[in-house]
Structure formats: structure tokens, C-alpha cells
Amino acid sequence: MDRSEHRAVRRARKAWRNGLGTTAEIATDSSEGDYAWRISLAAISRDSTFSTFAGMQRIITFLGPGGVRLSTEGRGSRELQ
């Protein structure tokens, strides 16, 4: 199996539509339209609404000090540390 290294610091950061964070895309597979899967690193600058992506399964892993609480309307919230 071949290995490759992907450093997030070398990736261009895109601002979120709401302006409250940024995302650096590390790897994607766009063979099925928009994308079949994506690995990205997000920086959250302050409290904001947790966006939904209809039809997408999301796996969220928190990296860094502190914690983050994810809340979704009608589905409650979950703290990640």
C-alpha cells in the first residue's frame, strides 16, 4: 500500500458561508457529483449554527484543547472533547 502525507497547514482555507469558521479540504472523492466523501479540517471561531448537509453522513472528530458542543434543531446536542 502506498502512503502519502497531507499537511493541513499547506491547504487553502475556505471561509464558511456564515463567516464563523473556516475549512481546509485535505482529500475528496468527487466521482459521484459534488463529492462522495471528504476529509477536512475546520476551525471554529465562535458559536454558530451547526449546518446540515441533507443526504450526507458526517463523522466529526474534535482535535485540540477545550471542547465543542454540536447542536442540531430537533435532535439535541452533543459535547466533543
HUZI-V186035 format. One record per residue. SS is DSSP state (hx for helix, st for strand, lp for the rest). PHI is phi in radians with two decimals (NA if undefined). BURIAL is 1 if it has 24 or more other ideal C-beta (glycine too) atoms within 12 Angstrom, else 0. Layout:
SS&PHI&BURIAL / SS&PHI&BURIAL
//
This chain:
lp&NA&0 / lp&-1.41&0 / lp&-2.00&0 / lp&-2.46&0 / lp&-1.88&0 / lp&-2.17&0 / lp&-1.67&0 / hx&-1.10&0 / hx&-1.14&0 / hx&-1.58&0 / lp&-1.63&0 / lp&-1.21&0 / st&-1.65&0 / st&-1.89&0 / st&-1.24&0 / lp&-1.19&0 / lp&-1.00&0 / lp&-1.48&0 / lp&1.30&0 / lp&-1.81&0 / st&-3.12&1 / st&-2.39&0 / st&-2.31&1 / st&-1.94&1 / st&-1.35&0 / st&-1.69&0 / st&-2.72&0 / st&-2.52&0 / st&-2.18&0 / lp&-1.81&0 / lp&-1.22&0 / lp&-2.02&0 / lp&1.68&0 / lp&-0.92&0 / lp&-2.94&0 / lp&-1.42&0 / st&-2.69&0 / st&-2.62&0 / st&-1.98&0 / st&-2.52&1 / st&-2.10&1 / st&-1.88&1 / st&-2.06&0 / st&-1.72&1 / lp&-1.54&0 / lp&-2.95&0 / lp&-0.92&0 / lp&-2.74&0 / lp&-1.28&0 / lp&-1.39&1 / lp&-1.25&0 / lp&-1.77&0 / lp&-2.18&0 / lp&-0.95&0 / lp&1.43&0 / lp&-1.89&0 / lp&-1.60&0 / lp&-2.03&0 / lp&-2.04&0 / lp&-1.90&0 / lp&-2.21&0 / lp&-1.54&0 / lp&-2.15&0 / lp&2.12&0 / lp&-1.31&0 / lp&1.42&0 / lp&-2.88&0 / st&-2.54&1 / st&-1.92&0 / st&-1.74&1 / st&-2.18&0 / st&-2.22&0 / lp&-0.94&0 / lp&1.39&0 / lp&-2.19&0 / st&1.46&0 / st&-2.45&0 / st&-2.55&0 / st&-1.62&0 / st&-1.98&0 / lp&-2.33&0
//
